[in-house]
Amino acid sequence: MDKDVQPEEEILSTQTDVPGAAEPMHQPAAGLKEQLATEKDKYVRLLAEFDNMRKRQERERAEIIKYAHEEVIIECLKIYDDLERSLAAFKAKEGTDPNLVKGLHMVFENMRELMNKYDVKPIESVGKKFDPCCHEALLQEETCEYPDGQIIEEFQKGYTLAGRVVRTAKVKVAKNVK
């Protein structure tokens, strides 16, 4: 063997014979284990944060899709109300051509199906307690016939789109006289 190259056993024995040499070799390993645990904790937290962000973005995307057509629906509500009023007026008027009423009724039913398709629902008002989130009080009537805050008349229907109020109901509210 070459004199400059020492066998493996000799190298190991010389390293362990040095006083204090065994301790430094164990300390870096313990430090590496702590660093590994810290980095693993950071990784797990980052992964959880990423997963939460992905879920939040999916919810927000679904919400945007759900209400993307809100403005168009609000504009269609005006037409829907006009059709409903026209149909009621034609039905009430005598001598109106029944085919005209039938045709108007068919158009109104198509609009109603469209509103149902997009989860547009009317807000119930008359006889209910006034709720400022769903109703807009245009008048108050002093009366003893109805409880305070009860809606006695509806001037314009309110609607919700998938549970969100898109148009408040215009109403008259009872005010008790004592």
PLY file of the C-alpha trace (Angstrom):
ply
format ascii 1.0
element vertex 178
property float x
property float y
property float z
element edge 177
property int vertex1
property int vertex2
end_header
0.00 0.00 0.00
0.95 3.57 -0.55
2.38 5.28 2.52
0.41 8.47 1.90
-2.93 6.63 1.84
-4.06 5.32 5.19
-6.50 2.49 5.57
-10.02 3.41 6.52
-9.76 2.03 10.02
-6.76 4.17 10.76
-8.52 7.33 9.60
-11.53 6.57 11.76
-9.43 5.71 14.74
-7.46 8.94 14.45
-10.67 10.98 14.31
-12.15 9.34 17.40
-8.86 9.53 19.31
-8.88 13.30 19.13
-10.35 14.64 22.35
-13.79 16.25 21.82
-14.00 14.95 18.23
-17.01 12.65 18.89
-19.22 15.39 20.30
-19.07 17.80 17.34
-20.09 15.01 14.96
-23.33 14.36 16.94
-24.23 18.01 17.42
-24.53 18.87 13.71
-26.76 15.83 13.23
-29.08 17.04 16.02
-29.05 20.53 14.51
-29.91 19.08 11.10
-32.81 17.14 12.62
-34.18 20.36 14.18
-33.74 22.22 10.91
-35.45 19.37 9.04
-38.37 19.44 11.50
-38.64 23.24 11.12
-38.55 23.03 7.32
-41.12 20.21 7.35
-43.42 22.31 9.56
-43.03 25.27 7.17
-43.81 22.98 4.23
-46.95 21.55 5.89
-48.18 25.04 6.80
-47.49 26.34 3.28
-49.31 23.35 1.79
-52.33 23.95 4.05
-52.31 27.66 3.20
-52.18 26.85 -0.51
-55.07 24.39 -0.16
-57.15 26.98 1.72
-56.41 29.58 -0.95
-57.44 27.15 -3.70
-60.72 26.37 -1.92
-61.42 30.09 -1.34
-60.81 30.85 -5.01
-63.16 28.03 -6.04
-65.89 29.44 -3.76
-65.35 32.95 -5.11
-65.45 31.67 -8.70
-68.71 29.81 -8.04
-70.14 32.97 -6.44
-69.16 35.09 -9.45
-70.73 32.61 -11.86
-73.87 32.41 -9.71
-74.44 36.18 -9.78
-72.86 37.05 -13.16
-76.25 37.62 -14.78
-77.63 39.76 -11.92
-77.77 43.02 -13.91
-79.61 41.39 -16.82
-82.08 39.78 -14.43
-82.79 43.15 -12.79
-83.56 44.66 -16.21
-85.76 41.67 -17.10
-87.75 42.17 -13.91
-89.15 45.42 -15.36
-90.42 43.53 -18.41
-91.73 40.72 -16.20
-93.71 43.21 -14.08
-95.10 44.92 -17.20
-96.21 41.58 -18.63
-97.88 40.65 -15.36
-99.75 43.98 -15.16
-100.77 43.78 -18.84
-102.08 40.26 -18.41
-104.12 41.28 -15.36
-105.53 44.31 -17.21
-106.49 42.29 -20.29
-108.13 39.60 -18.15
-110.14 42.20 -16.25
-111.31 44.03 -19.37
-114.40 42.59 -21.01
-114.52 42.18 -24.75
-110.80 41.45 -25.02
-109.87 38.93 -27.69
-109.25 35.61 -25.85
-106.43 34.73 -28.27
-104.63 37.95 -27.30
-104.94 37.07 -23.62
-103.79 33.50 -24.32
-100.75 34.72 -26.28
-99.82 37.21 -23.57
-100.23 34.49 -20.96
-97.85 32.24 -22.93
-95.20 34.98 -23.07
-95.63 35.60 -19.35
-95.22 31.88 -18.60
-92.01 31.80 -20.67
-90.67 34.69 -18.59
-91.70 32.92 -15.39
-89.82 29.78 -16.49
-86.76 31.90 -17.25
-86.93 33.45 -13.79
-87.26 30.01 -12.18
-84.33 28.72 -14.23
-82.09 31.42 -12.76
-83.50 30.98 -9.24
-85.32 34.34 -9.16
-88.02 34.28 -6.50
-90.54 36.94 -5.43
-90.33 38.28 -1.89
-93.49 37.68 0.13
-94.64 40.97 1.62
-98.31 41.52 2.42
-99.12 40.36 5.94
-95.44 39.94 6.84
-93.39 41.97 9.31
-91.40 44.80 7.72
-87.76 43.82 7.09
-85.52 46.66 5.85
-83.28 44.12 4.07
-86.15 42.96 1.84
-88.65 45.82 1.91
-88.64 49.53 1.22
-91.32 51.45 3.09
-92.86 54.09 0.85
-95.78 54.89 3.19
-96.83 54.37 6.77
-100.49 54.18 7.64
-101.72 54.86 11.15
-104.18 52.12 12.02
-105.47 49.94 14.83
-106.42 47.07 12.51
-102.90 45.76 11.96
-99.95 45.18 14.31
-97.17 47.74 14.27
-94.65 47.10 11.48
-96.88 44.77 9.45
-97.00 45.28 5.69
-100.50 46.12 4.51
-99.96 46.83 0.83
-97.35 46.09 -1.82
-96.75 48.65 -4.57
-93.95 46.80 -6.37
-92.78 43.21 -5.91
-89.31 42.50 -4.62
-87.16 39.64 -5.86
-84.22 37.52 -4.76
-81.62 35.92 -7.01
-80.31 32.68 -5.47
-81.19 34.00 -2.01
-79.69 37.48 -2.49
-82.09 40.44 -2.64
-81.78 42.07 -6.07
-84.81 44.35 -5.75
-86.58 45.32 -2.56
-90.37 45.28 -2.38
-91.99 48.74 -2.24
-94.59 48.59 0.53
-96.98 50.38 2.88
-96.41 49.62 6.57
-98.88 49.79 9.46
-98.17 52.13 12.37
-100.24 51.61 15.49
-102.16 54.55 16.93
-102.38 54.44 20.70
0 1
1 2
2 3
3 4
4 5
5 6
6 7
7 8
8 9
9 10
10 11
11 12
12 13
13 14
14 15
15 16
16 17
17 18
18 19
19 20
20 21
21 22
22 23
23 24
24 25
25 26
26 27
27 28
28 29
29 30
30 31
31 32
32 33
33 34
34 35
35 36
36 37
37 38
38 39
39 40
40 41
41 42
42 43
43 44
44 45
45 46
46 47
47 48
48 49
49 50
50 51
51 52
52 53
53 54
54 55
55 56
56 57
57 58
58 59
59 60
60 61
61 62
62 63
63 64
64 65
65 66
66 67
67 68
68 69
69 70
70 71
71 72
72 73
73 74
74 75
75 76
76 77
77 78
78 79
79 80
80 81
81 82
82 83
83 84
84 85
85 86
86 87
87 88
88 89
89 90
90 91
91 92
92 93
93 94
94 95
95 96
96 97
97 98
98 99
99 100
100 101
101 102
102 103
103 104
104 105
105 106
106 107
107 108
108 109
109 110
110 111
111 112
112 113
113 114
114 115
115 116
116 117
117 118
118 119
119 120
120 121
121 122
122 123
123 124
124 125
125 126
126 127
127 128
128 129
129 130
130 131
131 132
132 133
133 134
134 135
135 136
136 137
137 138
138 139
139 140
140 141
141 142
142 143
143 144
144 145
145 146
146 147
147 148
148 149
149 150
150 151
151 152
152 153
153 154
154 155
155 156
156 157
157 158
158 159
159 160
160 161
161 162
162 163
163 164
164 165
165 166
166 167
167 168
168 169
169 170
170 171
171 172
172 173
173 174
174 175
175 176
176 177
